[in-house]
Each structure stands twice: as structure tokens, then as C-alpha cells.
């Protein structure tokens, strides 16, 4: 209701503008404070503890109103957190779903490759780590990934 009153005050006497603004407000989902905090905890944390990442990214990845790429990124971050925390099966499951949602996410492929390494499955790790090389932008960790792949063969 507060949004409606502000829109009416902002628009003054112009009924057409008020109707347009109200229509836009109705079509735009409101982001609650808790949702914004979860978004920040999942996407902007720069790391954080695994429990916080898993919780926040669980909410974001399960939000069907978000585009597939965003849900995929939340799954990638949560999958990494699971994997780093020693829960390889859950991490690999999340990372596989992230790749399904966004097949062009080289970060998800690399993350799943490292999860396979942690799970002592170097064969699948090598497969996943080779796939993103052509997708990786210049200046990324492509050279380091190539060296890692050479070490996996040995």
C-alpha cells in the first residue's frame, strides 16, 4: 500500500502516468529484506562460511521466478560449498544441475571437475576440466587449468 501511495504522490494529477506506474509496480515482484539478505549472502559474499552459503543459495536456487542462469549460479556456489565441506555427492549433484540449467557456465564445469578430484574420480574430473577450456575468456585461469590437466594424466 505504501508503494501505491508514493506512486500516486509522485504522479500528482496525471492519472495516465499513475496508472502506468502502478502497473509497473504490480508487475515487479517486491524483494523482501530477507530475500535481499539471502541474495547478498549467496552471490556477493566472496566466500563466507559454507553453512551460510548453502542456506542462502538453497533459497535462491529454489526460486522459480529467477532466470535459469541465476538459479544455476546459486546451485554452482552451493555445490562448491558442499564439495569444500566434504559432501562431494551433494556438491556434484548441485553442480550437475547447474550445468543443466546453464550449459555455457564454464565455472560450473570447472567446479564440478574439482569436486570430482576431491571425490578421487580423476577420469570424470579430466572430462569436466577439458570441456570449458574453449569457453574460458582470455586472461582467465586457462593456463593453470591446462597444467592441472597435464598433472592429472601423470
Backbone torsions as a table, in degrees:
resi	resn	phi	psi	omega
1	UNK	NA	-37.4	179.6
2	UNK	-61.3	-38.4	178.6
3	UNK	-63.8	-39.8	179.8
4	UNK	-63.3	-46.5	-178.8
5	UNK	-62.9	-42.1	178.5
6	UNK	-63.0	-40.2	179.6
7	UNK	-62.9	-42.8	179.8
8	UNK	-65.5	-43.7	178.7
9	UNK	-62.4	-41.2	-178.1
10	UNK	-64.1	-39.7	-174.4
11	UNK	-83.4	-16.7	178.7
12	UNK	64.2	-129.7	-174.3
13	UNK	-87.7	-3.7	-176.7
14	UNK	-82.1	100.1	-177.9
15	UNK	-65.7	-37.7	-179.4
16	UNK	-63.3	-47.1	179.1
17	UNK	-62.5	-41.3	179.5
18	UNK	-60.9	-42.6	179.8
19	UNK	-64.3	-42.2	178.9
20	UNK	-63.4	-47.7	-179.3
21	UNK	-62.7	-43.7	179.5
22	UNK	-63.8	-38.0	176.9
23	UNK	-63.0	-42.5	177.3
24	UNK	-64.8	-40.9	178.4
25	UNK	-63.4	-39.2	-179.5
26	UNK	-68.8	-33.1	-178.7
27	UNK	-80.0	-16.6	-178.6
28	UNK	-97.9	117.9	-179.8
29	UNK	-67.4	139.2	177.6
30	UNK	-75.3	138.5	177.4
31	UNK	-100.2	118.2	-179.6
32	UNK	-73.5	162.4	177.8
33	UNK	-59.2	-40.4	-179.1
34	UNK	-67.3	-38.5	177.9
35	UNK	-64.2	-40.7	179.8
36	UNK	-65.6	-39.2	178.2
37	UNK	-64.5	-39.6	178.0
38	UNK	-67.4	-39.9	176.8
39	UNK	-58.8	-48.9	179.2
40	UNK	-60.8	-43.7	-178.2
41	UNK	-64.7	-34.7	-178.5
42	UNK	-80.9	-50.7	-169.6
43	UNK	-96.6	-25.1	-173.5
44	UNK	-114.2	10.7	-173.1
45	UNK	-73.3	-27.0	-176.9
46	UNK	67.5	26.6	-178.8
47	UNK	129.6	-103.6	-179.2
48	UNK	79.0	174.3	179.6
49	UNK	-78.4	151.8	-173.0
50	UNK	-63.9	-34.8	-179.2
51	UNK	-62.8	-44.5	179.2
52	UNK	-64.6	-44.3	179.4
53	UNK	-61.9	-45.1	-178.6
54	UNK	-61.8	-45.9	-179.5
55	UNK	-63.3	-52.1	-176.2
56	UNK	-64.2	-43.3	-178.2
57	UNK	-73.4	-23.4	174.9
58	UNK	-64.0	-43.4	179.7
59	UNK	-65.2	-43.2	-177.2
60	UNK	-68.9	-40.7	-177.5
61	UNK	-70.9	-23.8	179.4
62	UNK	-90.6	0.2	-178.2
63	UNK	-86.3	99.8	-175.2
64	UNK	-67.8	-10.1	177.3
65	UNK	-79.4	-11.0	179.8
66	UNK	-84.8	150.2	177.3
67	UNK	-64.9	153.7	-177.6
68	UNK	-55.3	-37.1	-179.1
69	UNK	-63.4	-38.6	-179.8
70	UNK	-71.0	-41.8	176.7
71	UNK	-63.9	-38.6	177.4
72	UNK	-62.4	-41.3	179.0
73	UNK	-65.6	-39.5	176.7
74	UNK	-63.4	-40.4	177.2
75	UNK	-65.9	-37.4	178.4
76	UNK	-62.2	-46.9	-179.0
77	UNK	-64.7	-43.7	178.9
78	UNK	-65.3	-40.5	178.2
79	UNK	-61.1	-41.4	176.1
80	UNK	-62.4	-42.7	-179.7
81	UNK	-62.4	-43.6	176.4
82	UNK	-59.6	-46.7	-176.4
83	UNK	-63.9	-47.4	178.9
84	UNK	-62.4	-32.4	178.7
85	UNK	-80.7	3.8	175.9
86	UNK	92.3	4.8	-179.5
87	UNK	-103.0	71.2	-172.6
88	UNK	-60.4	-43.6	-177.1
89	UNK	-60.4	-45.2	178.8
90	UNK	-66.5	-39.3	178.5
91	UNK	-62.1	-46.1	-179.3
92	UNK	-65.6	-38.1	177.0
93	UNK	-61.2	-47.4	178.6
94	UNK	-63.2	-43.2	-178.2
95	UNK	-66.8	-35.3	176.2
96	UNK	-64.2	-42.3	177.4
97	UNK	-66.6	-37.7	177.5
98	UNK	-61.2	-41.0	179.0
99	UNK	-67.7	-37.5	177.3
100	UNK	-63.0	-41.6	-179.6
101	UNK	-71.5	-34.2	-178.7
102	UNK	-139.6	83.1	-176.4
103	UNK	-61.1	-17.1	179.8
104	UNK	-92.2	8.4	-179.9
105	UNK	-82.6	96.5	178.5
106	UNK	-66.4	-27.5	178.6
107	UNK	-64.3	-38.5	179.1
108	UNK	-67.4	-39.6	177.3
109	UNK	-63.7	-44.6	178.8
110	UNK	-63.6	-43.6	180.0
111	UNK	-61.8	-42.0	179.0
112	UNK	-68.2	-35.0	175.7
113	UNK	-59.0	-44.6	178.8
114	UNK	-68.5	-33.4	175.7
115	UNK	-64.2	-40.0	176.4
116	UNK	-64.1	-38.4	176.4
117	UNK	-60.3	-45.7	178.9
118	UNK	-62.2	-29.0	179.4
119	UNK	-88.6	7.5	179.3
120	UNK	61.7	35.9	176.3
121	UNK	-117.4	79.0	-174.4
122	UNK	-70.6	-24.5	178.5
123	UNK	-63.9	-52.7	178.4
124	UNK	-68.4	-31.9	177.2
125	UNK	-60.8	-47.2	179.8
126	UNK	-60.6	-40.9	178.6
127	UNK	-60.8	-48.6	-179.2
128	UNK	-67.0	-37.0	-175.8
129	UNK	-76.7	-21.8	176.4
130	UNK	-77.7	-36.5	-175.0
131	UNK	-57.6	-42.6	-174.0
132	UNK	-79.8	-9.1	-176.7
133	UNK	-51.6	-47.4	179.2
134	UNK	-68.3	-21.8	-178.1
135	UNK	-84.9	-18.5	-172.8
136	UNK	-73.2	133.2	-178.9
137	UNK	-71.1	156.0	176.0
138	UNK	-57.7	144.7	179.6
139	UNK	84.8	0.0	178.4
140	UNK	-84.8	-163.3	-177.6
141	UNK	-89.0	28.6	-176.7
142	UNK	-58.3	-44.0	-179.0
143	UNK	-64.9	-42.3	178.9
144	UNK	-64.9	-38.0	178.4
145	UNK	-66.3	-39.5	177.5
146	UNK	-62.1	-42.9	177.3
147	UNK	-63.0	-41.1	178.3
148	UNK	-61.3	-42.4	178.2
149	UNK	-62.3	-37.8	177.0
150	UNK	-64.7	-38.9	178.7
151	UNK	-69.0	-32.4	178.0
152	UNK	-65.7	-31.7	179.5
153	UNK	-69.0	-30.0	-176.2
154	UNK	-81.5	NA	NA
